[in-house]
Amino acid sequence: MEDQKYMLMALEEAKIAALDDEVPVGCVIVKDGKVLARSHNQKERFQDVSAHAELLAIREAEEKLGTWHLDGAILYVTLEPCMMCTGAIVHSRIRQVVFGTKDPKGGALVSNIKLEEVKGINHYPDVIEGVMKEECATILKEYFRWKRSCKAKN
């Protein structure tokens, strides 16, 4: 039930992203039952390739705690993290990643790169996949269907 509660918050963030014409991915970071950070993709807004929901939330959590060590934190995200975000998750020592739907093109926890099979990393977060999978997949499918219909009209 806790996982669904926080994934719902991440989905709220994803909806904000969609309204801003950003790829609808949302993220929430929790530690000791308290929300440290919430964010969504903002690449277009900032014209910054690194403005993924996970990185923005990690930065906010680090600022709130006054350290880059996020030991014990749980990161909830609607879409499986990419290589860049997975790297930040590993380096910030986030304890667990809970994600909604796999990313067959860019996922770097279980889809394209299976993090647990990469040898020599100093930290491996626990991974839970498929929490609210359908809801997380649907918001992405609807967004990209809308984008294709807009492109077809032009």
Secondary structure, DSSP 8 states (H G I E B T S, - for coil): -HHHHHHHHHHHHHHHHHHTTS---EEEEEETTEEEEEEE--HHHHT-TT--HHHHHHHHHHHHHTSS--TT-EEEEEE---HHHHHHHHHTT-SEEEEEE--TTT-TTTTSS-GGGSTT-S---EEEE-TTHHHHHHHHHHHHHHHHHHHHH-
